[in-house]
Amino acid sequence: MKPEVRADLHRRTLEALNGTRPEGRAAPGEVPVDRYLDRGRADRERALMRRRPQAVAASSELPAAGAWLARDRLGVPLLLVRQEDGALRAFLNVCRHRGARLLDEGAGHSARTFVCPYHAWTYALDGSLKGLPQAFGFPCLNKAESGLRRLAVRERGGLVWVVADPDLADSDIDSHLDPLMGELEALDLSAPVAYAPRHYEVAANWKLLVDGSLEAYHFKVAHRNTIAHLFTDNLQIIDEAGLNRRLYLVKSNLDPANPPDAEGFEPRRHGNILYFFFPNTTVLVQPDHAQFSTLEPLGPNRTRVHEITLLPAAPDSDKAERYWQANVDLYRRTLAEDYNLSESIQKGLPSGANQVLTFGTFEYSAPRFHRQLEAELDAAGRAP
């Protein structure tokens, strides 16, 4: 974190602890309930996500040349391949002959080629078509144009980011992530190790999960049995960079009566830093590690969560394993409290009790996110 950013965060944190609300003149907000229920809207949201960078893996999952990962995201079959020169490439996991998947979902190492299980068309690690049986039967085939469809891919913050639309293969992913990604990487998170990955489903609209991540108003009640005592009640300091955000959640270990000076202020010790990358990815930075989570909408009332703990190094002892697992367990218990409430909200939305969900001034970031999402959907609808 740049010295001027840290100094500004220090100043605003002390002001907030002494009674100056950090949301300033933010207005309350409302979000129509039907935005969490409409199937057509859910389809449009998935289409929008396919056109924006999605974090789909940790870089450490592809450690050497020939390592590959095949997984689906947003209904798109992806293939990630580490090249001989160490670079990473991403493709659609689809044969260019008759459309069969090259590989089932999974991972492997030391691959030299990828062979389609239908007719044995063979592709090199760089996605080029290397050969096919009885090629004389395809006199008009242009091999140079028949390689795997390429996807935009970038490794940032220890994660692999992919744009799942092959028509956007030349997208500048950095422009969607910076400057906050650069700030995150400066926190010793440029090359973390993936630990305890998990994929599971929540019976709620993905936006309800986002809503809960953008405010600390619920901590004292919803997290009273887990983390509420660790944080100052209902206090978060929010900065935006385009559509992305940084939320600083102030810990109760920062004593306003005896605060550190600017030089002694350590953001990671005195709070948790949540980086939100629009529209559906968060990286929660804690004192010595981080938690990554991305939300994959499966429909208007179901979400698949992809989660990875990012460690500074792989555990090298039973003691280290126990330490990191305890951190993971607390994180998951806390998330379970959030997601159980989201499922409860989703069940009540169709009842007619509310036409809108109401957000207070200190919850302003959530309705603002909805306005930004609405604008992005409108712009996508107008695109040729």
Contacts in CASP RR format, 6 or more apart in sequence:
PFRMAT RR
TARGET T0000
AUTHOR 0000-0000-0000
METHOD contacts of the structure
MODEL  1
MKPEVRADLHRRTLEALNGTRPEGRAAPGEVPVDRYLDRGRADRERALMR
RRPQAVAASSELPAAGAWLARDRLGVPLLLVRQEDGALRAFLNVCRHRGA
RLLDEGAGHSARTFVCPYHAWTYALDGSLKGLPQAFGFPCLNKAESGLRR
LAVRERGGLVWVVADPDLADSDIDSHLDPLMGELEALDLSAPVAYAPRHY
EVAANWKLLVDGSLEAYHFKVAHRNTIAHLFTDNLQIIDEAGLNRRLYLV
KSNLDPANPPDAEGFEPRRHGNILYFFFPNTTVLVQPDHAQFSTLEPLGP
NRTRVHEITLLPAAPDSDKAERYWQANVDLYRRTLAEDYNLSESIQKGLP
SGANQVLTFGTFEYSAPRFHRQLEAELDAAGRAP
1 9 0 8 1.000
1 183 0 8 1.000
1 186 0 8 1.000
1 187 0 8 1.000
1 267 0 8 1.000
2 183 0 8 1.000
2 186 0 8 1.000
5 183 0 8 1.000
6 262 0 8 1.000
6 265 0 8 1.000
6 267 0 8 1.000
7 262 0 8 1.000
9 237 0 8 1.000
9 248 0 8 1.000
9 265 0 8 1.000
9 267 0 8 1.000
10 260 0 8 1.000
10 262 0 8 1.000
10 265 0 8 1.000
11 262 0 8 1.000
12 22 0 8 1.000
12 237 0 8 1.000
13 237 0 8 1.000
13 248 0 8 1.000
13 250 0 8 1.000
13 254 0 8 1.000
13 265 0 8 1.000
13 270 0 8 1.000
14 256 0 8 1.000
14 259 0 8 1.000
15 22 0 8 1.000
16 22 0 8 1.000
16 235 0 8 1.000
16 237 0 8 1.000
16 250 0 8 1.000
17 232 0 8 1.000
17 235 0 8 1.000
17 250 0 8 1.000
17 254 0 8 1.000
17 256 0 8 1.000
17 259 0 8 1.000
18 256 0 8 1.000
21 361 0 8 1.000
21 362 0 8 1.000
22 235 0 8 1.000
22 236 0 8 1.000
22 237 0 8 1.000
22 238 0 8 1.000
23 238 0 8 1.000
23 361 0 8 1.000
23 362 0 8 1.000
23 364 0 8 1.000
24 361 0 8 1.000
26 361 0 8 1.000
26 362 0 8 1.000
26 364 0 8 1.000
27 361 0 8 1.000
27 364 0 8 1.000
28 358 0 8 1.000
28 359 0 8 1.000
28 360 0 8 1.000
28 361 0 8 1.000
28 363 0 8 1.000
28 364 0 8 1.000
29 358 0 8 1.000
29 359 0 8 1.000
29 360 0 8 1.000
29 363 0 8 1.000
29 364 0 8 1.000
29 367 0 8 1.000
30 356 0 8 1.000
30 357 0 8 1.000
30 358 0 8 1.000
30 359 0 8 1.000
30 367 0 8 1.000
31 356 0 8 1.000
31 357 0 8 1.000
31 359 0 8 1.000
31 366 0 8 1.000
31 367 0 8 1.000
31 370 0 8 1.000
32 355 0 8 1.000
32 356 0 8 1.000
33 349 0 8 1.000
33 352 0 8 1.000
33 354 0 8 1.000
33 355 0 8 1.000
33 356 0 8 1.000
33 357 0 8 1.000
35 41 0 8 1.000
35 207 0 8 1.000
35 370 0 8 1.000
36 205 0 8 1.000
36 207 0 8 1.000
36 208 0 8 1.000
36 300 0 8 1.000
36 301 0 8 1.000
36 346 0 8 1.000
36 349 0 8 1.000
37 205 0 8 1.000
37 300 0 8 1.000
37 301 0 8 1.000
37 349 0 8 1.000
37 350 0 8 1.000
38 300 0 8 1.000
39 299 0 8 1.000
39 300 0 8 1.000
40 300 0 8 1.000
41 300 0 8 1.000
41 377 0 8 1.000
42 205 0 8 1.000
42 297 0 8 1.000
42 299 0 8 1.000
42 300 0 8 1.000
44 377 0 8 1.000
44 380 0 8 1.000
44 381 0 8 1.000
45 206 0 8 1.000
45 279 0 8 1.000
45 297 0 8 1.000
45 373 0 8 1.000
45 377 0 8 1.000
46 74 0 8 1.000
46 75 0 8 1.000
46 297 0 8 1.000
46 299 0 8 1.000
47 380 0 8 1.000
48 279 0 8 1.000
48 376 0 8 1.000
48 377 0 8 1.000
48 380 0 8 1.000
49 74 0 8 1.000
49 164 0 8 1.000
49 279 0 8 1.000
49 280 0 8 1.000
49 297 0 8 1.000
50 74 0 8 1.000
50 76 0 8 1.000
50 163 0 8 1.000
50 164 0 8 1.000
50 165 0 8 1.000
51 163 0 8 1.000
51 164 0 8 1.000
51 165 0 8 1.000
51 168 0 8 1.000
51 380 0 8 1.000
52 163 0 8 1.000
52 176 0 8 1.000
52 278 0 8 1.000
52 279 0 8 1.000
53 152 0 8 1.000
53 154 0 8 1.000
53 161 0 8 1.000
53 162 0 8 1.000
53 163 0 8 1.000
53 171 0 8 1.000
53 173 0 8 1.000
53 176 0 8 1.000
53 177 0 8 1.000
53 277 0 8 1.000
54 73 0 8 1.000
54 74 0 8 1.000
54 161 0 8 1.000
54 162 0 8 1.000
54 163 0 8 1.000
54 164 0 8 1.000
54 280 0 8 1.000
54 281 0 8 1.000
54 294 0 8 1.000
55 159 0 8 1.000
55 160 0 8 1.000
55 161 0 8 1.000
55 277 0 8 1.000
55 281 0 8 1.000
55 292 0 8 1.000
55 294 0 8 1.000
56 71 0 8 1.000
56 73 0 8 1.000
56 78 0 8 1.000
56 80 0 8 1.000
56 160 0 8 1.000
56 161 0 8 1.000
56 162 0 8 1.000
56 294 0 8 1.000
56 306 0 8 1.000
57 69 0 8 1.000
57 71 0 8 1.000
57 80 0 8 1.000
57 159 0 8 1.000
57 160 0 8 1.000
57 194 0 8 1.000
58 158 0 8 1.000
58 159 0 8 1.000
58 160 0 8 1.000
58 192 0 8 1.000
58 193 0 8 1.000
58 194 0 8 1.000
58 197 0 8 1.000
58 292 0 8 1.000
58 308 0 8 1.000
58 310 0 8 1.000
59 88 0 8 1.000
59 155 0 8 1.000
59 157 0 8 1.000
59 158 0 8 1.000
59 159 0 8 1.000
59 160 0 8 1.000
59 191 0 8 1.000
60 158 0 8 1.000
60 191 0 8 1.000
60 192 0 8 1.000
60 193 0 8 1.000
60 194 0 8 1.000
61 67 0 8 1.000
61 69 0 8 1.000
61 107 0 8 1.000
61 160 0 8 1.000
61 194 0 8 1.000
62 68 0 8 1.000
62 69 0 8 1.000
62 80 0 8 1.000
62 81 0 8 1.000
62 82 0 8 1.000
62 88 0 8 1.000
62 160 0 8 1.000
63 82 0 8 1.000
63 109 0 8 1.000
64 82 0 8 1.000
64 109 0 8 1.000
64 110 0 8 1.000
65 82 0 8 1.000
65 83 0 8 1.000
65 84 0 8 1.000
65 85 0 8 1.000
65 86 0 8 1.000
65 125 0 8 1.000
66 81 0 8 1.000
66 82 0 8 1.000
66 83 0 8 1.000
66 84 0 8 1.000
66 108 0 8 1.000
66 109 0 8 1.000
66 110 0 8 1.000
66 111 0 8 1.000
66 112 0 8 1.000
66 125 0 8 1.000
67 81 0 8 1.000
67 82 0 8 1.000
67 107 0 8 1.000
67 108 0 8 1.000
67 109 0 8 1.000
67 110 0 8 1.000
67 111 0 8 1.000
68 79 0 8 1.000
68 80 0 8 1.000
68 81 0 8 1.000
68 82 0 8 1.000
68 103 0 8 1.000
68 107 0 8 1.000
68 108 0 8 1.000
68 109 0 8 1.000
68 111 0 8 1.000
68 114 0 8 1.000
69 78 0 8 1.000
69 79 0 8 1.000
69 80 0 8 1.000
69 106 0 8 1.000
69 107 0 8 1.000
69 108 0 8 1.000
70 77 0 8 1.000
70 78 0 8 1.000
70 79 0 8 1.000
70 80 0 8 1.000
70 93 0 8 1.000
70 101 0 8 1.000
70 102 0 8 1.000
70 103 0 8 1.000
70 104 0 8 1.000
70 105 0 8 1.000
70 106 0 8 1.000
70 107 0 8 1.000
71 78 0 8 1.000
71 105 0 8 1.000
71 106 0 8 1.000
72 78 0 8 1.000
72 105 0 8 1.000
73 162 0 8 1.000
73 164 0 8 1.000
73 296 0 8 1.000
74 164 0 8 1.000
74 296 0 8 1.000
74 297 0 8 1.000
76 92 0 8 1.000
76 164 0 8 1.000
77 92 0 8 1.000
77 93 0 8 1.000
77 94 0 8 1.000
77 101 0 8 1.000
78 90 0 8 1.000
78 91 0 8 1.000
78 92 0 8 1.000
78 93 0 8 1.000
78 151 0 8 1.000
78 162 0 8 1.000
78 164 0 8 1.000
79 90 0 8 1.000
79 91 0 8 1.000
79 92 0 8 1.000
79 93 0 8 1.000
79 102 0 8 1.000
79 103 0 8 1.000
79 114 0 8 1.000
79 148 0 8 1.000
80 88 0 8 1.000
80 89 0 8 1.000
80 90 0 8 1.000
80 153 0 8 1.000
80 160 0 8 1.000
80 162 0 8 1.000
81 88 0 8 1.000
81 89 0 8 1.000
81 90 0 8 1.000
81 91 0 8 1.000
81 111 0 8 1.000
81 125 0 8 1.000
81 126 0 8 1.000
81 127 0 8 1.000
82 88 0 8 1.000
83 89 0 8 1.000
83 125 0 8 1.000
83 126 0 8 1.000
84 125 0 8 1.000
88 153 0 8 1.000
88 155 0 8 1.000
88 160 0 8 1.000
89 125 0 8 1.000
89 126 0 8 1.000
89 127 0 8 1.000
89 150 0 8 1.000
89 153 0 8 1.000
90 150 0 8 1.000
90 151 0 8 1.000
90 152 0 8 1.000
90 153 0 8 1.000
90 160 0 8 1.000
90 162 0 8 1.000
91 127 0 8 1.000
91 148 0 8 1.000
91 149 0 8 1.000
91 150 0 8 1.000
91 151 0 8 1.000
92 148 0 8 1.000
92 149 0 8 1.000
92 151 0 8 1.000
92 166 0 8 1.000
93 101 0 8 1.000
93 102 0 8 1.000
93 103 0 8 1.000
94 100 0 8 1.000
94 101 0 8 1.000
94 102 0 8 1.000
94 148 0 8 1.000
94 149 0 8 1.000
95 101 0 8 1.000
95 102 0 8 1.000
95 116 0 8 1.000
95 118 0 8 1.000
95 119 0 8 1.000
95 121 0 8 1.000
96 121 0 8 1.000
96 129 0 8 1.000
96 146 0 8 1.000
96 147 0 8 1.000
96 148 0 8 1.000
96 149 0 8 1.000
97 116 0 8 1.000
97 118 0 8 1.000
97 119 0 8 1.000
97 121 0 8 1.000
97 132 0 8 1.000
98 118 0 8 1.000
98 119 0 8 1.000
99 118 0 8 1.000
100 116 0 8 1.000
100 117 0 8 1.000
100 118 0 8 1.000
101 117 0 8 1.000
102 114 0 8 1.000
102 115 0 8 1.000
102 116 0 8 1.000
102 117 0 8 1.000
102 123 0 8 1.000
102 148 0 8 1.000
103 114 0 8 1.000
111 125 0 8 1.000
112 125 0 8 1.000
113 122 0 8 1.000
113 123 0 8 1.000
113 124 0 8 1.000
113 125 0 8 1.000
113 130 0 8 1.000
114 122 0 8 1.000
114 123 0 8 1.000
114 125 0 8 1.000
114 127 0 8 1.000
115 121 0 8 1.000
115 122 0 8 1.000
115 123 0 8 1.000
116 122 0 8 1.000
116 123 0 8 1.000
119 132 0 8 1.000
119 133 0 8 1.000
120 132 0 8 1.000
120 133 0 8 1.000
121 129 0 8 1.000
121 131 0 8 1.000
121 132 0 8 1.000
121 133 0 8 1.000
122 129 0 8 1.000
122 130 0 8 1.000
122 131 0 8 1.000
122 132 0 8 1.000
123 129 0 8 1.000
123 130 0 8 1.000
123 147 0 8 1.000
123 148 0 8 1.000
124 130 0 8 1.000
127 147 0 8 1.000
127 148 0 8 1.000
127 150 0 8 1.000
128 143 0 8 1.000
128 144 0 8 1.000
128 147 0 8 1.000
129 143 0 8 1.000
129 146 0 8 1.000
129 147 0 8 1.000
131 143 0 8 1.000
132 138 0 8 1.000
132 141 0 8 1.000
135 141 0 8 1.000
149 166 0 8 1.000
149 169 0 8 1.000
150 166 0 8 1.000
150 169 0 8 1.000
151 162 0 8 1.000
151 163 0 8 1.000
151 164 0 8 1.000
151 165 0 8 1.000
151 166 0 8 1.000
151 169 0 8 1.000
152 162 0 8 1.000
152 163 0 8 1.000
152 168 0 8 1.000
152 169 0 8 1.000
152 170 0 8 1.000
152 171 0 8 1.000
152 173 0 8 1.000
153 160 0 8 1.000
153 161 0 8 1.000
153 162 0 8 1.000
153 163 0 8 1.000
153 173 0 8 1.000
154 160 0 8 1.000
154 161 0 8 1.000
154 173 0 8 1.000
154 174 0 8 1.000
154 177 0 8 1.000
155 161 0 8 1.000
156 173 0 8 1.000
156 174 0 8 1.000
156 177 0 8 1.000
156 181 0 8 1.000
156 182 0 8 1.000
156 185 0 8 1.000
157 181 0 8 1.000
157 184 0 8 1.000
157 185 0 8 1.000
157 189 0 8 1.000
157 190 0 8 1.000
157 191 0 8 1.000
157 192 0 8 1.000
157 283 0 8 1.000
158 189 0 8 1.000
158 190 0 8 1.000
158 191 0 8 1.000
158 192 0 8 1.000
158 310 0 8 1.000
159 283 0 8 1.000
159 292 0 8 1.000
159 308 0 8 1.000
161 173 0 8 1.000
161 177 0 8 1.000
163 169 0 8 1.000
163 171 0 8 1.000
163 173 0 8 1.000
174 181 0 8 1.000
176 277 0 8 1.000
177 244 0 8 1.000
177 277 0 8 1.000
178 241 0 8 1.000
179 241 0 8 1.000
180 241 0 8 1.000
180 244 0 8 1.000
180 245 0 8 1.000
180 246 0 8 1.000
180 275 0 8 1.000
180 277 0 8 1.000
181 275 0 8 1.000
181 277 0 8 1.000
183 246 0 8 1.000
183 275 0 8 1.000
184 275 0 8 1.000
184 283 0 8 1.000
184 285 0 8 1.000
187 268 0 8 1.000
187 273 0 8 1.000
187 285 0 8 1.000
188 312 0 8 1.000
189 283 0 8 1.000
189 285 0 8 1.000
189 290 0 8 1.000
189 310 0 8 1.000
192 289 0 8 1.000
192 290 0 8 1.000
192 310 0 8 1.000
192 311 0 8 1.000
192 312 0 8 1.000
193 310 0 8 1.000
193 311 0 8 1.000
193 312 0 8 1.000
193 313 0 8 1.000
193 314 0 8 1.000
194 308 0 8 1.000
194 309 0 8 1.000
194 310 0 8 1.000
194 311 0 8 1.000
195 308 0 8 1.000
195 309 0 8 1.000
195 310 0 8 1.000
195 311 0 8 1.000
195 314 0 8 1.000
195 315 0 8 1.000
195 324 0 8 1.000
195 328 0 8 1.000
196 308 0 8 1.000
196 309 0 8 1.000
196 324 0 8 1.000
196 325 0 8 1.000
196 328 0 8 1.000
197 306 0 8 1.000
197 307 0 8 1.000
197 308 0 8 1.000
197 309 0 8 1.000
198 305 0 8 1.000
198 306 0 8 1.000
198 307 0 8 1.000
198 308 0 8 1.000
198 332 0 8 1.000
199 304 0 8 1.000
199 305 0 8 1.000
199 306 0 8 1.000
199 307 0 8 1.000
200 304 0 8 1.000
200 305 0 8 1.000
200 307 0 8 1.000
201 298 0 8 1.000
201 302 0 8 1.000
201 303 0 8 1.000
201 304 0 8 1.000
201 305 0 8 1.000
202 209 0 8 1.000
202 302 0 8 1.000
202 303 0 8 1.000
202 304 0 8 1.000
202 305 0 8 1.000
202 339 0 8 1.000
202 342 0 8 1.000
202 343 0 8 1.000
203 301 0 8 1.000
203 302 0 8 1.000
203 343 0 8 1.000
203 346 0 8 1.000
204 301 0 8 1.000
204 302 0 8 1.000
204 303 0 8 1.000
204 339 0 8 1.000
204 342 0 8 1.000
204 343 0 8 1.000
204 345 0 8 1.000
204 346 0 8 1.000
205 297 0 8 1.000
205 299 0 8 1.000
205 300 0 8 1.000
205 301 0 8 1.000
205 303 0 8 1.000
205 342 0 8 1.000
205 346 0 8 1.000
206 280 0 8 1.000
206 295 0 8 1.000
206 296 0 8 1.000
206 297 0 8 1.000
206 303 0 8 1.000
207 370 0 8 1.000
207 373 0 8 1.000
208 342 0 8 1.000
208 345 0 8 1.000
208 346 0 8 1.000
209 295 0 8 1.000
209 303 0 8 1.000
209 305 0 8 1.000
209 338 0 8 1.000
209 339 0 8 1.000
209 342 0 8 1.000
210 276 0 8 1.000
210 279 0 8 1.000
210 280 0 8 1.000
210 295 0 8 1.000
210 366 0 8 1.000
210 369 0 8 1.000
211 357 0 8 1.000
211 359 0 8 1.000
211 366 0 8 1.000
211 369 0 8 1.000
212 218 0 8 1.000
212 338 0 8 1.000
212 342 0 8 1.000
212 366 0 8 1.000
213 274 0 8 1.000
213 276 0 8 1.000
213 282 0 8 1.000
213 338 0 8 1.000
214 238 0 8 1.000
214 245 0 8 1.000
214 247 0 8 1.000
214 276 0 8 1.000
214 363 0 8 1.000
214 365 0 8 1.000
214 366 0 8 1.000
214 369 0 8 1.000
215 236 0 8 1.000
215 359 0 8 1.000
215 362 0 8 1.000
215 363 0 8 1.000
215 365 0 8 1.000
215 366 0 8 1.000
216 231 0 8 1.000
216 233 0 8 1.000
216 234 0 8 1.000
216 235 0 8 1.000
216 236 0 8 1.000
216 249 0 8 1.000
217 234 0 8 1.000
217 360 0 8 1.000
217 362 0 8 1.000
217 363 0 8 1.000
218 338 0 8 1.000
218 341 0 8 1.000
219 227 0 8 1.000
219 228 0 8 1.000
219 231 0 8 1.000
219 233 0 8 1.000
219 234 0 8 1.000
220 228 0 8 1.000
220 233 0 8 1.000
220 234 0 8 1.000
221 228 0 8 1.000
222 337 0 8 1.000
222 338 0 8 1.000
222 341 0 8 1.000
223 334 0 8 1.000
223 337 0 8 1.000
225 337 0 8 1.000
226 330 0 8 1.000
226 333 0 8 1.000
226 334 0 8 1.000
226 337 0 8 1.000
227 330 0 8 1.000
227 334 0 8 1.000
229 252 0 8 1.000
230 251 0 8 1.000
230 252 0 8 1.000
230 253 0 8 1.000
231 249 0 8 1.000
231 250 0 8 1.000
231 251 0 8 1.000
231 252 0 8 1.000
231 271 0 8 1.000
231 272 0 8 1.000
232 250 0 8 1.000
232 251 0 8 1.000
232 252 0 8 1.000
232 254 0 8 1.000
234 362 0 8 1.000
235 249 0 8 1.000
235 250 0 8 1.000
236 247 0 8 1.000
236 248 0 8 1.000
236 249 0 8 1.000
236 250 0 8 1.000
236 362 0 8 1.000
237 247 0 8 1.000
237 248 0 8 1.000
237 250 0 8 1.000
238 245 0 8 1.000
238 246 0 8 1.000
238 247 0 8 1.000
238 248 0 8 1.000
238 365 0 8 1.000
239 245 0 8 1.000
239 246 0 8 1.000
242 278 0 8 1.000
243 278 0 8 1.000
243 279 0 8 1.000
243 372 0 8 1.000
243 376 0 8 1.000
244 275 0 8 1.000
244 276 0 8 1.000
244 277 0 8 1.000
244 278 0 8 1.000
245 274 0 8 1.000
245 275 0 8 1.000
245 276 0 8 1.000
245 278 0 8 1.000
245 365 0 8 1.000
246 273 0 8 1.000
246 274 0 8 1.000
246 275 0 8 1.000
246 276 0 8 1.000
247 273 0 8 1.000
247 274 0 8 1.000
247 276 0 8 1.000
247 365 0 8 1.000
248 267 0 8 1.000
248 271 0 8 1.000
248 272 0 8 1.000
248 273 0 8 1.000
248 274 0 8 1.000
249 271 0 8 1.000
249 272 0 8 1.000
249 273 0 8 1.000
249 274 0 8 1.000
250 270 0 8 1.000
250 271 0 8 1.000
251 269 0 8 1.000
251 270 0 8 1.000
251 271 0 8 1.000
251 272 0 8 1.000
253 269 0 8 1.000
253 270 0 8 1.000
254 260 0 8 1.000
254 270 0 8 1.000
254 271 0 8 1.000
259 265 0 8 1.000
260 266 0 8 1.000
260 270 0 8 1.000
267 273 0 8 1.000
268 285 0 8 1.000
268 286 0 8 1.000
268 287 0 8 1.000
269 287 0 8 1.000
272 284 0 8 1.000
272 285 0 8 1.000
272 286 0 8 1.000
273 284 0 8 1.000
273 285 0 8 1.000
274 282 0 8 1.000
274 283 0 8 1.000
274 284 0 8 1.000
274 285 0 8 1.000
275 282 0 8 1.000
275 283 0 8 1.000
275 284 0 8 1.000
275 285 0 8 1.000
276 282 0 8 1.000
277 283 0 8 1.000
278 369 0 8 1.000
278 372 0 8 1.000
278 373 0 8 1.000
279 369 0 8 1.000
279 373 0 8 1.000
279 376 0 8 1.000
280 294 0 8 1.000
280 295 0 8 1.000
280 296 0 8 1.000
280 297 0 8 1.000
281 292 0 8 1.000
281 293 0 8 1.000
281 294 0 8 1.000
281 295 0 8 1.000
282 292 0 8 1.000
282 293 0 8 1.000
282 294 0 8 1.000
283 290 0 8 1.000
283 291 0 8 1.000
283 292 0 8 1.000
283 293 0 8 1.000
283 310 0 8 1.000
284 290 0 8 1.000
284 291 0 8 1.000
284 292 0 8 1.000
284 293 0 8 1.000
284 331 0 8 1.000
286 327 0 8 1.000
288 312 0 8 1.000
289 309 0 8 1.000
289 310 0 8 1.000
289 311 0 8 1.000
289 312 0 8 1.000
289 324 0 8 1.000
289 327 0 8 1.000
290 309 0 8 1.000
290 310 0 8 1.000
291 307 0 8 1.000
291 308 0 8 1.000
291 309 0 8 1.000
291 310 0 8 1.000
291 331 0 8 1.000
292 307 0 8 1.000
292 308 0 8 1.000
292 309 0 8 1.000
292 310 0 8 1.000
293 305 0 8 1.000
293 306 0 8 1.000
293 307 0 8 1.000
293 335 0 8 1.000
294 305 0 8 1.000
294 306 0 8 1.000
295 303 0 8 1.000
295 304 0 8 1.000
295 305 0 8 1.000
295 306 0 8 1.000
296 303 0 8 1.000
296 304 0 8 1.000
296 305 0 8 1.000
296 306 0 8 1.000
297 303 0 8 1.000
298 304 0 8 1.000
301 346 0 8 1.000
305 339 0 8 1.000
307 335 0 8 1.000
309 324 0 8 1.000
309 327 0 8 1.000
309 328 0 8 1.000
309 331 0 8 1.000
311 324 0 8 1.000
315 321 0 8 1.000
315 323 0 8 1.000
315 324 0 8 1.000
359 366 0 8 1.000
359 367 0 8 1.000
END
